[in-house]
Amino acid sequence: MRPLFVGPLTVDSLKVPIRDLPARLRGTVIVQLSDFHYDGERLSETLLADAIATIPTLNPDLVVFTGDFITDEPEPIYDLAARLSPIAKSFPTYAILGNHDNYWPMARGIVTAALTDSNINVLWNQIAYPLGDDLALVGLADYYTADYTPTVLDQLPKSLPRIVLSHNPYTAKQMLPWRVDLQLSGHTHGGQIVLPGIGSVAQHWFRFRKRLPAIIRKSGIPYVSDQCASVFDQWQWALGLHQVGQNLLYVNRGLGTYAPGRLFCNPEITVITLV
């Protein structure tokens, strides 16, 4: 994607209150990146280099990647994992997989192995404690796989603070019965086109699409069909911080880009300070 249609990398910072957060973890910094789509087309080498160079300057206590490292064929993961390896050697680094990481046959195993070999810990319905046993990090399988289950949260005592990595923000609806102090997601690319004073074009478009006759929605027309809408339908959660029931959800805009490109929806690194 040409930079003209992508925009410069931005660093978005926010403070997130965590109930029962131990005093020693107050001020903990988590850096999130998402949706690389590293395939030679949807992420420029310059943008990737800028993102990797920026991470150490943010002094993170933890780095998390929330899925979609590749787009289709898995081979690009080897180069991407090598590029990310210095980060993982310098900071505790954890990852989950997205729908594209599972799309191509055998992709899940290839992507997981490449990341693991580069010291990036991949969670698949697993719980880790990178900052100590008084704060859990939960990584879920991708929503579109048969393995996806939020019941892994049943393994945690209700009094224990936890952060959940889940690629698809829609899973915030499934996790309403559980305590989720902060869910970190990607998947939407922020809607890619966001107009000042209007918001995400995707959000408005899909609201309009639902009013179309069924015969049109089932026609297979791009951006109109039900198949396209199945990618995501909670566009009010396309980017930023949201209260979902008693839980908090943050959706990163990602680094990679699809056609027609980005407009007022710059690629993002998120810096989250726990308070």
Buried (B, 14 or more C-beta within 10 A) or exposed (E): BEEEBBBEBEBBEEEBEBEEBBEEBEEBBBBBBBBBBBBEEBBBEEBBEBBBEBBBEBEBBBBBBBBBBBBEEBEBBBEBBEBBBBBBEEBBBBBBBBBBBBBBEEBBEBBBBBBBEBBBBBBBBBBBEBBEEEBBBBBBBBBBBEEBEBEBBEEBEEEBBBBBBBBBBBBBEBBEEBBBBBBBBBBBBBBBBBEEEEBBBBBBBBEEBEEBEEEEBEEEEEEBBBEBBEBBBBBEBBBBBBEBEEBBBBBBBBBBBBEEBBBBBBBBBBBBBBE
